[in-house]
């Protein structure tokens, strides 16, 4: 799945720890194996989101730097 087909969960403008907290909340309501694409502008998200995925058992399928931040594609564990 690509970022475009997943639809982006827009977390731009939010500062740490909100991108991780909102991602956790959104994933909680999803079924295992479902994918969530997020977009952030918080510079710390490049570290925080991969760490969150590792700690929570989710798979970071894709990560890319954008002009204003990062995009991530996460598969719920």
PDB file of N, CA, C and O in Angstrom:
ATOM      1  N   UNK A   1       0.850  -1.174   0.000  1.00  0.00           N
ATOM      2  CA  UNK A   1       0.000   0.000   0.000  1.00  0.00           C
ATOM      3  C   UNK A   1       0.898   1.241   0.000  1.00  0.00           C
ATOM      4  O   UNK A   1       1.969   1.232   0.607  1.00  0.00           O
ATOM      5  N   UNK A   2       0.476   2.281  -0.663  1.00  0.00           N
ATOM      6  CA  UNK A   2       1.249   3.518  -0.699  1.00  0.00           C
ATOM      7  C   UNK A   2       0.618   4.558   0.215  1.00  0.00           C
ATOM      8  O   UNK A   2      -0.478   4.357   0.739  1.00  0.00           O
ATOM      9  N   UNK A   3       1.308   5.654   0.398  1.00  0.00           N
ATOM     10  CA  UNK A   3       0.765   6.730   1.222  1.00  0.00           C
ATOM     11  C   UNK A   3      -0.546   7.238   0.630  1.00  0.00           C
ATOM     12  O   UNK A   3      -1.491   7.542   1.358  1.00  0.00           O
ATOM     13  N   UNK A   4      -0.594   7.324  -0.683  1.00  0.00           N
ATOM     14  CA  UNK A   4      -1.768   7.867  -1.350  1.00  0.00           C
ATOM     15  C   UNK A   4      -2.990   6.974  -1.167  1.00  0.00           C
ATOM     16  O   UNK A   4      -4.087   7.474  -0.916  1.00  0.00           O
ATOM     17  N   UNK A   5      -2.814   5.656  -1.290  1.00  0.00           N
ATOM     18  CA  UNK A   5      -3.960   4.762  -1.180  1.00  0.00           C
ATOM     19  C   UNK A   5      -4.369   4.544   0.270  1.00  0.00           C
ATOM     20  O   UNK A   5      -5.515   4.183   0.541  1.00  0.00           O
ATOM     21  N   UNK A   6      -3.454   4.757   1.200  1.00  0.00           N
ATOM     22  CA  UNK A   6      -3.783   4.583   2.614  1.00  0.00           C
ATOM     23  C   UNK A   6      -4.554   5.786   3.143  1.00  0.00           C
ATOM     24  O   UNK A   6      -5.281   5.659   4.129  1.00  0.00           O
ATOM     25  N   UNK A   7      -4.412   6.957   2.510  1.00  0.00           N
ATOM     26  CA  UNK A   7      -4.993   8.175   3.051  1.00  0.00           C
ATOM     27  C   UNK A   7      -4.138   8.628   4.230  1.00  0.00           C
ATOM     28  O   UNK A   7      -3.781   7.815   5.082  1.00  0.00           O
ATOM     29  N   UNK A   8      -3.818   9.877   4.284  1.00  0.00           N
ATOM     30  CA  UNK A   8      -2.902  10.361   5.310  1.00  0.00           C
ATOM     31  C   UNK A   8      -3.647  10.850   6.548  1.00  0.00           C
ATOM     32  O   UNK A   8      -4.629  11.585   6.443  1.00  0.00           O
ATOM     33  N   UNK A   9      -3.174  10.437   7.712  1.00  0.00           N
ATOM     34  CA  UNK A   9      -3.631  10.963   8.987  1.00  0.00           C
ATOM     35  C   UNK A   9      -2.751  12.186   9.233  1.00  0.00           C
ATOM     36  O   UNK A   9      -1.554  12.053   9.487  1.00  0.00           O
ATOM     37  N   UNK A  10      -3.337  13.355   9.158  1.00  0.00           N
ATOM     38  CA  UNK A  10      -2.590  14.606   9.189  1.00  0.00           C
ATOM     39  C   UNK A  10      -2.265  15.015  10.617  1.00  0.00           C
ATOM     40  O   UNK A  10      -3.146  15.428  11.371  1.00  0.00           O
ATOM     41  N   UNK A  11      -0.996  14.899  10.981  1.00  0.00           N
ATOM     42  CA  UNK A  11      -0.529  15.294  12.308  1.00  0.00           C
ATOM     43  C   UNK A  11       0.433  16.477  12.213  1.00  0.00           C
ATOM     44  O   UNK A  11       1.221  16.728  13.125  1.00  0.00           O
ATOM     45  N   UNK A  12       0.355  17.193  11.104  1.00  0.00           N
ATOM     46  CA  UNK A  12       1.223  18.351  10.903  1.00  0.00           C
ATOM     47  C   UNK A  12       0.874  19.449  11.902  1.00  0.00           C
ATOM     48  O   UNK A  12      -0.294  19.670  12.220  1.00  0.00           O
ATOM     49  N   UNK A  13       1.897  20.124  12.386  1.00  0.00           N
ATOM     50  CA  UNK A  13       1.701  21.219  13.326  1.00  0.00           C
ATOM     51  C   UNK A  13       1.706  20.779  14.785  1.00  0.00           C
ATOM     52  O   UNK A  13       1.747  21.623  15.680  1.00  0.00           O
ATOM     53  N   UNK A  14       1.664  19.475  15.039  1.00  0.00           N
ATOM     54  CA  UNK A  14       1.666  18.974  16.413  1.00  0.00           C
ATOM     55  C   UNK A  14       3.091  18.726  16.877  1.00  0.00           C
ATOM     56  O   UNK A  14       3.930  18.254  16.110  1.00  0.00           O
ATOM     57  N   UNK A  15       3.356  19.044  18.121  1.00  0.00           N
ATOM     58  CA  UNK A  15       4.683  18.854  18.706  1.00  0.00           C
ATOM     59  C   UNK A  15       4.697  17.623  19.603  1.00  0.00           C
ATOM     60  O   UNK A  15       3.662  17.193  20.112  1.00  0.00           O
ATOM     61  N   UNK A  16       5.884  17.070  19.785  1.00  0.00           N
ATOM     62  CA  UNK A  16       6.114  15.929  20.647  1.00  0.00           C
ATOM     63  C   UNK A  16       5.491  16.194  22.029  1.00  0.00           C
ATOM     64  O   UNK A  16       5.706  17.269  22.589  1.00  0.00           O
ATOM     65  N   UNK A  17       4.747  15.271  22.578  1.00  0.00           N
ATOM     66  CA  UNK A  17       4.561  13.874  22.197  1.00  0.00           C
ATOM     67  C   UNK A  17       3.269  13.608  21.428  1.00  0.00           C
ATOM     68  O   UNK A  17       2.904  12.449  21.230  1.00  0.00           O
ATOM     69  N   UNK A  18       2.567  14.661  20.990  1.00  0.00           N
ATOM     70  CA  UNK A  18       1.244  14.469  20.384  1.00  0.00           C
ATOM     71  C   UNK A  18       1.219  13.559  19.156  1.00  0.00           C
ATOM     72  O   UNK A  18       0.296  12.752  19.049  1.00  0.00           O
ATOM     73  N   UNK A  19       2.174  13.636  18.219  1.00  0.00           N
ATOM     74  CA  UNK A  19       2.100  12.717  17.077  1.00  0.00           C
ATOM     75  C   UNK A  19       2.085  11.238  17.494  1.00  0.00           C
ATOM     76  O   UNK A  19       1.335  10.441  16.929  1.00  0.00           O
ATOM     77  N   UNK A  20       2.904  10.879  18.471  1.00  0.00           N
ATOM     78  CA  UNK A  20       2.925   9.485  18.934  1.00  0.00           C
ATOM     79  C   UNK A  20       1.634   9.149  19.673  1.00  0.00           C
ATOM     80  O   UNK A  20       1.066   8.079  19.457  1.00  0.00           O
ATOM     81  N   UNK A  21       1.169  10.027  20.523  1.00  0.00           N
ATOM     82  CA  UNK A  21      -0.061   9.755  21.286  1.00  0.00           C
ATOM     83  C   UNK A  21      -1.262   9.596  20.366  1.00  0.00           C
ATOM     84  O   UNK A  21      -2.075   8.693  20.564  1.00  0.00           O
ATOM     85  N   UNK A  22      -1.384  10.457  19.368  1.00  0.00           N
ATOM     86  CA  UNK A  22      -2.515  10.364  18.435  1.00  0.00           C
ATOM     87  C   UNK A  22      -2.394   9.133  17.531  1.00  0.00           C
ATOM     88  O   UNK A  22      -3.398   8.509  17.188  1.00  0.00           O
ATOM     89  N   UNK A  23      -1.158   8.789  17.149  1.00  0.00           N
ATOM     90  CA  UNK A  23      -0.951   7.574  16.357  1.00  0.00           C
ATOM     91  C   UNK A  23      -1.347   6.349  17.168  1.00  0.00           C
ATOM     92  O   UNK A  23      -2.024   5.461  16.650  1.00  0.00           O
ATOM     93  N   UNK A  24      -0.942   6.288  18.415  1.00  0.00           N
ATOM     94  CA  UNK A  24      -1.299   5.173  19.296  1.00  0.00           C
ATOM     95  C   UNK A  24      -2.825   5.044  19.408  1.00  0.00           C
ATOM     96  O   UNK A  24      -3.370   3.945  19.304  1.00  0.00           O
ATOM     97  N   UNK A  25      -3.496   6.156  19.619  1.00  0.00           N
ATOM     98  CA  UNK A  25      -4.957   6.145  19.758  1.00  0.00           C
ATOM     99  C   UNK A  25      -5.634   5.655  18.480  1.00  0.00           C
ATOM    100  O   UNK A  25      -6.571   4.860  18.532  1.00  0.00           O
ATOM    101  N   UNK A  26      -5.150   6.137  17.329  1.00  0.00           N
ATOM    102  CA  UNK A  26      -5.756   5.737  16.046  1.00  0.00           C
ATOM    103  C   UNK A  26      -5.535   4.246  15.789  1.00  0.00           C
ATOM    104  O   UNK A  26      -6.453   3.549  15.357  1.00  0.00           O
ATOM    105  N   UNK A  27      -4.323   3.755  16.050  1.00  0.00           N
ATOM    106  CA  UNK A  27      -4.017   2.337  15.831  1.00  0.00           C
ATOM    107  C   UNK A  27      -4.829   1.437  16.757  1.00  0.00           C
ATOM    108  O   UNK A  27      -5.195   0.323  16.383  1.00  0.00           O
ATOM    109  N   UNK A  28      -5.104   1.917  17.950  1.00  0.00           N
ATOM    110  CA  UNK A  28      -5.849   1.119  18.933  1.00  0.00           C
ATOM    111  C   UNK A  28      -7.209   0.673  18.383  1.00  0.00           C
ATOM    112  O   UNK A  28      -7.669  -0.429  18.682  1.00  0.00           O
ATOM    113  N   UNK A  29      -7.843   1.523  17.587  1.00  0.00           N
ATOM    114  CA  UNK A  29      -9.149   1.213  17.029  1.00  0.00           C
ATOM    115  C   UNK A  29      -9.107   0.447  15.717  1.00  0.00           C
ATOM    116  O   UNK A  29     -10.151   0.199  15.112  1.00  0.00           O
ATOM    117  N   UNK A  30      -7.920   0.071  15.271  1.00  0.00           N
ATOM    118  CA  UNK A  30      -7.776  -0.626  13.988  1.00  0.00           C
ATOM    119  C   UNK A  30      -7.491  -2.107  14.211  1.00  0.00           C
ATOM    120  O   UNK A  30      -7.007  -2.503  15.272  1.00  0.00           O
ATOM    121  N   UNK A  31      -7.794  -2.918  13.205  1.00  0.00           N
ATOM    122  CA  UNK A  31      -7.534  -4.354  13.292  1.00  0.00           C
ATOM    123  C   UNK A  31      -6.067  -4.640  13.014  1.00  0.00           C
ATOM    124  O   UNK A  31      -5.399  -3.885  12.309  1.00  0.00           O
ATOM    125  N   UNK A  32      -5.575  -5.736  13.574  1.00  0.00           N
ATOM    126  CA  UNK A  32      -4.207  -6.164  13.342  1.00  0.00           C
ATOM    127  C   UNK A  32      -3.985  -6.360  11.841  1.00  0.00           C
ATOM    128  O   UNK A  32      -4.815  -6.957  11.154  1.00  0.00           O
ATOM    129  N   UNK A  33      -2.861  -5.854  11.342  1.00  0.00           N
ATOM    130  CA  UNK A  33      -2.548  -5.960   9.922  1.00  0.00           C
ATOM    131  C   UNK A  33      -2.991  -4.752   9.111  1.00  0.00           C
ATOM    132  O   UNK A  33      -2.559  -4.582   7.971  1.00  0.00           O
ATOM    133  N   UNK A  34      -3.849  -3.910   9.684  1.00  0.00           N
ATOM    134  CA  UNK A  34      -4.299  -2.702   8.988  1.00  0.00           C
ATOM    135  C   UNK A  34      -3.149  -1.709   8.907  1.00  0.00           C
ATOM    136  O   UNK A  34      -2.249  -1.719   9.746  1.00  0.00           O
ATOM    137  N   UNK A  35      -3.186  -0.850   7.888  1.00  0.00           N
ATOM    138  CA  UNK A  35      -2.113   0.114   7.693  1.00  0.00           C
ATOM    139  C   UNK A  35      -2.600   1.535   7.913  1.00  0.00           C
ATOM    140  O   UNK A  35      -3.718   1.895   7.546  1.00  0.00           O
ATOM    141  N   UNK A  36      -1.735   2.331   8.520  1.00  0.00           N
ATOM    142  CA  UNK A  36      -2.024   3.727   8.800  1.00  0.00           C
ATOM    143  C   UNK A  36      -0.875   4.569   8.264  1.00  0.00           C
ATOM    144  O   UNK A  36       0.288   4.317   8.581  1.00  0.00           O
ATOM    145  N   UNK A  37      -1.200   5.567   7.455  1.00  0.00           N
ATOM    146  CA  UNK A  37      -0.204   6.508   6.945  1.00  0.00           C
ATOM    147  C   UNK A  37      -0.354   7.807   7.723  1.00  0.00           C
ATOM    148  O   UNK A  37      -1.462   8.321   7.873  1.00  0.00           O
ATOM    149  N   UNK A  38       0.758   8.334   8.216  1.00  0.00           N
ATOM    150  CA  UNK A  38       0.712   9.591   8.950  1.00  0.00           C
ATOM    151  C   UNK A  38       1.707  10.577   8.356  1.00  0.00           C
ATOM    152  O   UNK A  38       2.714  10.192   7.761  1.00  0.00           O
ATOM    153  N   UNK A  39       1.398  11.856   8.532  1.00  0.00           N
ATOM    154  CA  UNK A  39       2.308  12.915   8.098  1.00  0.00           C
ATOM    155  C   UNK A  39       2.517  13.862   9.267  1.00  0.00           C
ATOM    156  O   UNK A  39       1.556  14.295   9.903  1.00  0.00           O
ATOM    157  N   UNK A  40       3.777  14.183   9.550  1.00  0.00           N
ATOM    158  CA  UNK A  40       4.119  15.037  10.686  1.00  0.00           C
ATOM    159  C   UNK A  40       5.067  16.148  10.253  1.00  0.00           C
ATOM    160  O   UNK A  40       5.747  16.046   9.232  1.00  0.00           O
ATOM    161  N   UNK A  41       5.097  17.203  11.047  1.00  0.00           N
ATOM    162  CA  UNK A  41       6.081  18.266  10.849  1.00  0.00           C
ATOM    163  C   UNK A  41       7.026  18.352  12.045  1.00  0.00           C
ATOM    164  O   UNK A  41       7.989  19.118  12.009  1.00  0.00           O
ATOM    165  N   UNK A  42       6.774  17.595  13.086  1.00  0.00           N
ATOM    166  CA  UNK A  42       7.620  17.602  14.280  1.00  0.00           C
ATOM    167  C   UNK A  42       8.957  16.938  13.938  1.00  0.00           C
ATOM    168  O   UNK A  42       8.977  15.770  13.550  1.00  0.00           O
ATOM    169  N   UNK A  43      10.081  17.665  14.075  1.00  0.00           N
ATOM    170  CA  UNK A  43      11.380  17.079  13.738  1.00  0.00           C
ATOM    171  C   UNK A  43      11.707  15.827  14.547  1.00  0.00           C
ATOM    172  O   UNK A  43      12.426  14.953  14.062  1.00  0.00           O
ATOM    173  N   UNK A  44      11.194  15.727  15.768  1.00  0.00           N
ATOM    174  CA  UNK A  44      11.477  14.561  16.610  1.00  0.00           C
ATOM    175  C   UNK A  44      10.707  13.312  16.166  1.00  0.00           C
ATOM    176  O   UNK A  44      11.039  12.204  16.588  1.00  0.00           O
ATOM    177  N   UNK A  45       9.703  13.476  15.336  1.00  0.00           N
ATOM    178  CA  UNK A  45       8.923  12.322  14.878  1.00  0.00           C
ATOM    179  C   UNK A  45       9.791  11.328  14.112  1.00  0.00           C
ATOM    180  O   UNK A  45       9.511  10.130  14.121  1.00  0.00           O
ATOM    181  N   UNK A  46      10.833  11.808  13.454  1.00  0.00           N
ATOM    182  CA  UNK A  46      11.745  10.923  12.728  1.00  0.00           C
ATOM    183  C   UNK A  46      12.423   9.912  13.639  1.00  0.00           C
ATOM    184  O   UNK A  46      12.862   8.858  13.181  1.00  0.00           O
ATOM    185  N   UNK A  47      12.510  10.224  14.910  1.00  0.00           N
ATOM    186  CA  UNK A  47      13.061   9.319  15.918  1.00  0.00           C
ATOM    187  C   UNK A  47      11.936   8.641  16.697  1.00  0.00           C
ATOM    188  O   UNK A  47      11.968   7.435  16.938  1.00  0.00           O
ATOM    189  N   UNK A  48      10.942   9.441  17.085  1.00  0.00           N
ATOM    190  CA  UNK A  48       9.877   8.952  17.968  1.00  0.00           C
ATOM    191  C   UNK A  48       8.973   7.894  17.334  1.00  0.00           C
ATOM    192  O   UNK A  48       8.650   6.898  17.981  1.00  0.00           O
ATOM    193  N   UNK A  49       8.566   8.091  16.096  1.00  0.00           N
ATOM    194  CA  UNK A  49       7.633   7.146  15.466  1.00  0.00           C
ATOM    195  C   UNK A  49       8.291   5.778  15.243  1.00  0.00           C
ATOM    196  O   UNK A  49       7.680   4.767  15.591  1.00  0.00           O
ATOM    197  N   UNK A  50       9.507   5.693  14.681  1.00  0.00           N
ATOM    198  CA  UNK A  50      10.138   4.372  14.569  1.00  0.00           C
ATOM    199  C   UNK A  50      10.327   3.691  15.931  1.00  0.00           C
ATOM    200  O   UNK A  50      10.133   2.482  16.054  1.00  0.00           O
ATOM    201  N   UNK A  51      10.704   4.465  16.946  1.00  0.00           N
ATOM    202  CA  UNK A  51      10.872   3.912  18.294  1.00  0.00           C
ATOM    203  C   UNK A  51       9.532   3.402  18.834  1.00  0.00           C
ATOM    204  O   UNK A  51       9.467   2.316  19.409  1.00  0.00           O
ATOM    205  N   UNK A  52       8.476   4.176  18.650  1.00  0.00           N
ATOM    206  CA  UNK A  52       7.136   3.772  19.072  1.00  0.00           C
ATOM    207  C   UNK A  52       6.739   2.450  18.406  1.00  0.00           C
ATOM    208  O   UNK A  52       6.247   1.541  19.074  1.00  0.00           O
ATOM    209  N   UNK A  53       6.954   2.346  17.102  1.00  0.00           N
ATOM    210  CA  UNK A  53       6.587   1.122  16.372  1.00  0.00           C
ATOM    211  C   UNK A  53       7.344  -0.080  16.934  1.00  0.00           C
ATOM    212  O   UNK A  53       6.760  -1.141  17.153  1.00  0.00           O
ATOM    213  N   UNK A  54       8.615   0.087  17.161  1.00  0.00           N
ATOM    214  CA  UNK A  54       9.438  -0.988  17.701  1.00  0.00           C
ATOM    215  C   UNK A  54       8.959  -1.418  19.088  1.00  0.00           C
ATOM    216  O   UNK A  54       8.854  -2.611  19.370  1.00  0.00           O
ATOM    217  N   UNK A  55       8.673  -0.452  19.943  1.00  0.00           N
ATOM    218  CA  UNK A  55       8.249  -0.739  21.313  1.00  0.00           C
ATOM    219  C   UNK A  55       6.864  -1.384  21.372  1.00  0.00           C
ATOM    220  O   UNK A  55       6.609  -2.231  22.228  1.00  0.00           O
ATOM    221  N   UNK A  56       5.970  -0.985  20.462  1.00  0.00           N
ATOM    222  CA  UNK A  56       4.577  -1.437  20.502  1.00  0.00           C
ATOM    223  C   UNK A  56       4.308  -2.657  19.618  1.00  0.00           C
ATOM    224  O   UNK A  56       3.198  -3.189  19.629  1.00  0.00           O
ATOM    225  N   UNK A  57       5.306  -3.107  18.855  1.00  0.00           N
ATOM    226  CA  UNK A  57       5.127  -4.291  18.024  1.00  0.00           C
ATOM    227  C   UNK A  57       4.479  -4.026  16.676  1.00  0.00           C
ATOM    228  O   UNK A  57       3.936  -4.943  16.059  1.00  0.00           O
ATOM    229  N   UNK A  58       4.530  -2.782  16.212  1.00  0.00           N
ATOM    230  CA  UNK A  58       3.996  -2.439  14.894  1.00  0.00           C
ATOM    231  C   UNK A  58       5.141  -2.439  13.886  1.00  0.00           C
ATOM    232  O   UNK A  58       6.305  -2.285  14.257  1.00  0.00           O
ATOM    233  N   UNK A  59       4.807  -2.611  12.617  1.00  0.00           N
ATOM    234  CA  UNK A  59       5.825  -2.610  11.575  1.00  0.00           C
ATOM    235  C   UNK A  59       5.856  -1.259  10.873  1.00  0.00           C
ATOM    236  O   UNK A  59       4.835  -0.789  10.371  1.00  0.00           O
ATOM    237  N   UNK A  60       7.018  -0.645  10.841  1.00  0.00           N
ATOM    238  CA  UNK A  60       7.197   0.581  10.074  1.00  0.00           C
ATOM    239  C   UNK A  60       7.481   0.154   8.635  1.00  0.00           C
ATOM    240  O   UNK A  60       8.606  -0.214   8.297  1.00  0.00           O
ATOM    241  N   UNK A  61       6.460   0.208   7.802  1.00  0.00           N
ATOM    242  CA  UNK A  61       6.542  -0.279   6.426  1.00  0.00           C
ATOM    243  C   UNK A  61       7.366   0.666   5.564  1.00  0.00           C
ATOM    244  O   UNK A  61       8.159   0.238   4.725  1.00  0.00           O
ATOM    245  N   UNK A  62       7.160   1.956   5.788  1.00  0.00           N
ATOM    246  CA  UNK A  62       7.825   2.943   4.943  1.00  0.00           C
ATOM    247  C   UNK A  62       7.990   4.240   5.718  1.00  0.00           C
ATOM    248  O   UNK A  62       7.141   4.603   6.532  1.00  0.00           O
ATOM    249  N   UNK A  63       9.077   4.926   5.460  1.00  0.00           N
ATOM    250  CA  UNK A  63       9.348   6.215   6.086  1.00  0.00           C
ATOM    251  C   UNK A  63      10.011   7.094   5.047  1.00  0.00           C
ATOM    252  O   UNK A  63      10.921   6.657   4.343  1.00  0.00           O
ATOM    253  N   UNK A  64       9.557   8.329   4.950  1.00  0.00           N
ATOM    254  CA  UNK A  64      10.218   9.242   4.019  1.00  0.00           C
ATOM    255  C   UNK A  64      10.211  10.658   4.575  1.00  0.00           C
ATOM    256  O   UNK A  64       9.276  11.085   5.252  1.00  0.00           O
ATOM    257  N   UNK A  65      11.280  11.362   4.267  1.00  0.00           N
ATOM    258  CA  UNK A  65      11.395  12.766   4.661  1.00  0.00           C
ATOM    259  C   UNK A  65      10.670  13.600   3.617  1.00  0.00           C
ATOM    260  O   UNK A  65      10.788  13.344   2.419  1.00  0.00           O
ATOM    261  N   UNK A  66       9.920  14.596   4.071  1.00  0.00           N
ATOM    262  CA  UNK A  66       9.236  15.523   3.164  1.00  0.00           C
ATOM    263  C   UNK A  66       9.861  16.904   3.330  1.00  0.00           C
ATOM    264  O   UNK A  66      10.753  17.090   4.159  1.00  0.00           O
ATOM    265  N   UNK A  67       9.399  17.859   2.554  1.00  0.00           N
ATOM    266  CA  UNK A  67       9.922  19.229   2.660  1.00  0.00           C
ATOM    267  C   UNK A  67       9.698  19.799   4.056  1.00  0.00           C
ATOM    268  O   UNK A  67      10.518  20.566   4.561  1.00  0.00           O
ATOM    269  N   UNK A  68       8.581  19.420   4.676  1.00  0.00           N
ATOM    270  CA  UNK A  68       8.211  20.020   5.968  1.00  0.00           C
ATOM    271  C   UNK A  68       8.296  19.056   7.145  1.00  0.00           C
ATOM    272  O   UNK A  68       8.069  19.469   8.283  1.00  0.00           O
ATOM    273  N   UNK A  69       8.614  17.789   6.910  1.00  0.00           N
ATOM    274  CA  UNK A  69       8.668  16.828   8.014  1.00  0.00           C
ATOM    275  C   UNK A  69       8.883  15.401   7.544  1.00  0.00           C
ATOM    276  O   UNK A  69       9.846  15.098   6.841  1.00  0.00           O
ATOM    277  N   UNK A  70       7.957  14.522   7.950  1.00  0.00           N
ATOM    278  CA  UNK A  70       8.079  13.097   7.635  1.00  0.00           C
ATOM    279  C   UNK A  70       6.712  12.496   7.302  1.00  0.00           C
ATOM    280  O   UNK A  70       5.668  13.002   7.715  1.00  0.00           O
ATOM    281  N   UNK A  71       6.754  11.403   6.544  1.00  0.00           N
ATOM    282  CA  UNK A  71       5.591  10.549   6.314  1.00  0.00           C
ATOM    283  C   UNK A  71       5.983   9.140   6.717  1.00  0.00           C
ATOM    284  O   UNK A  71       7.102   8.692   6.465  1.00  0.00           O
ATOM    285  N   UNK A  72       5.047   8.450   7.346  1.00  0.00           N
ATOM    286  CA  UNK A  72       5.273   7.084   7.790  1.00  0.00           C
ATOM    287  C   UNK A  72       4.080   6.224   7.391  1.00  0.00           C
ATOM    288  O   UNK A  72       2.935   6.674   7.414  1.00  0.00           O
ATOM    289  N   UNK A  73       4.369   4.986   7.027  1.00  0.00           N
ATOM    290  CA  UNK A  73       3.331   3.991   6.795  1.00  0.00           C
ATOM    291  C   UNK A  73       3.557   2.883   7.816  1.00  0.00           C
ATOM    292  O   UNK A  73       4.602   2.233   7.832  1.00  0.00           O
ATOM    293  N   UNK A  74       2.554   2.684   8.666  1.00  0.00           N
ATOM    294  CA  UNK A  74       2.654   1.752   9.791  1.00  0.00           C
ATOM    295  C   UNK A  74       1.637   0.636   9.619  1.00  0.00           C
ATOM    296  O   UNK A  74       0.474   0.888   9.307  1.00  0.00           O
ATOM    297  N   UNK A  75       2.080  -0.598   9.824  1.00  0.00           N
ATOM    298  CA  UNK A  75       1.181  -1.758   9.829  1.00  0.00           C
ATOM    299  C   UNK A  75       0.998  -2.179  11.272  1.00  0.00           C
ATOM    300  O   UNK A  75       1.963  -2.470  11.979  1.00  0.00           O
ATOM    301  N   UNK A  76      -0.259  -2.208  11.699  1.00  0.00           N
ATOM    302  CA  UNK A  76      -0.538  -2.565  13.099  1.00  0.00           C
ATOM    303  C   UNK A  76      -0.160  -4.002  13.374  1.00  0.00           C
ATOM    304  O   UNK A  76      -0.483  -4.909  12.608  1.00  0.00           O
ATOM    305  N   UNK A  77       0.535  -4.191  14.488  1.00  0.00           N
ATOM    306  CA  UNK A  77       0.967  -5.523  14.906  1.00  0.00           C
ATOM    307  C   UNK A  77      -0.116  -6.290  15.611  1.00  0.00           C
ATOM    308  O   UNK A  77       0.101  -7.430  16.022  1.00  0.00           O
TER     309      UNK A  77
END
